[in-house]
Amino acid sequence: MKTLSILALAALACSVTHAQQKLVPAQSEISFIVKQMGVPLDGKFGKFDGQIAFDPAKPEAGKINLSIDLSTAVVGDADTVKELRKPEWFGIAKFPTASFTSTSIKAVGAGKFDVAGNLSIKGISKPLSIPVTLAKTGAVSVAQGGFTIKRGDFKIGEGDWADTSIVAGDVQVKFKLAVTGL
């Protein structure tokens, strides 16, 4: 009976630790780079959120869900931002968010992880594997990484905009996610 109570308390303590993990948006960033006519354009998303249940000692039990408000994308000038909201690009009216949901997390070295999951944009979901580096500074842990997507895979830039000679097909995405409770 005593052993069962101790195990139950330990399980409760673990679940409380995971429940307290919070993304700190003010210290986090999701950015992207796309080339238009060969010139790099830097952009970023102003609003995103996530649910994180992760223990670096047991990464395989972790789960990460991120949601990105596509209407907060900023790149180039005001006309470019307006263009991004149109159906040919992000289609904000129909698809206001993009999401990433992990399917597995594996340790690949000290503070390094491979996070596999599904990236969904415009109702299209594609598998993605992301190398992530995790570093702890005081009460905040910072996960950093990046990956490249093909915008055509998600129908970002349809119709005349599908031509990759004007806007490149590759989009580099970089992130820095500050998390408390890890």
Secondary structure as the mmCIF struct_conf table of DSSP 4:
data_model
#
loop_
_struct_conf.conf_type_id
_struct_conf.id
_struct_conf.beg_label_comp_id
_struct_conf.beg_label_asym_id
_struct_conf.beg_label_seq_id
_struct_conf.end_label_comp_id
_struct_conf.end_label_asym_id
_struct_conf.end_label_seq_id
HELX_RH_AL_P HELX_RH_AL_P1 LYS A 2 ALA A 19
TURN_TY1_P TURN_TY1_P1 GLN A 20 GLN A 20
STRN STRN1 LYS A 22 LEU A 23
HELX_RH_3T_P HELX_RH_3T_P1 PRO A 25 GLN A 27
STRN STRN2 GLU A 29 GLN A 36
TURN_TY1_P TURN_TY1_P2 MET A 37 GLY A 38
STRN STRN3 VAL A 39 PHE A 45
BEND BEND1 GLY A 46 GLY A 46
STRN STRN4 PHE A 48 ALA A 53
TURN_TY1_P TURN_TY1_P3 PRO A 56 ALA A 57
BEND BEND2 LYS A 58 LYS A 58
HELX_RH_3T_P HELX_RH_3T_P2 PRO A 59 ALA A 61
STRN STRN5 LYS A 63 ASP A 69
HELX_RH_3T_P HELX_RH_3T_P3 LEU A 70 THR A 72
STRN STRN6 ALA A 73 VAL A 75
BEND BEND3 GLY A 76 ASP A 77
HELX_RH_AL_P HELX_RH_AL_P2 ALA A 78 LEU A 84
TURN_TY1_P TURN_TY1_P4 ARG A 85 ARG A 85
BEND BEND4 LYS A 86 LYS A 86
TURN_TY1_P TURN_TY1_P5 PRO A 87 PHE A 90
TURN_TY1_P TURN_TY1_P6 ILE A 92 LYS A 94
STRN STRN7 THR A 97 GLY A 109
TURN_TY1_P TURN_TY1_P7 ALA A 110 GLY A 111
STRN STRN8 LYS A 112 ILE A 121
TURN_TY1_P TURN_TY1_P8 LYS A 122 GLY A 123
STRN STRN9 ILE A 124 THR A 137
TURN_TY1_P TURN_TY1_P9 GLY A 138 ALA A 139
STRN STRN10 VAL A 140 LYS A 150
HELX_RH_3T_P HELX_RH_3T_P4 ARG A 151 PHE A 154
TURN_TY1_P TURN_TY1_P10 LYS A 155 LYS A 155
BEND BEND5 GLY A 157 GLY A 157
HELX_RH_3T_P HELX_RH_3T_P5 GLY A 159 ALA A 162
TURN_TY1_P TURN_TY1_P11 THR A 164 ILE A 166
STRN STRN11 VAL A 167 THR A 180
#
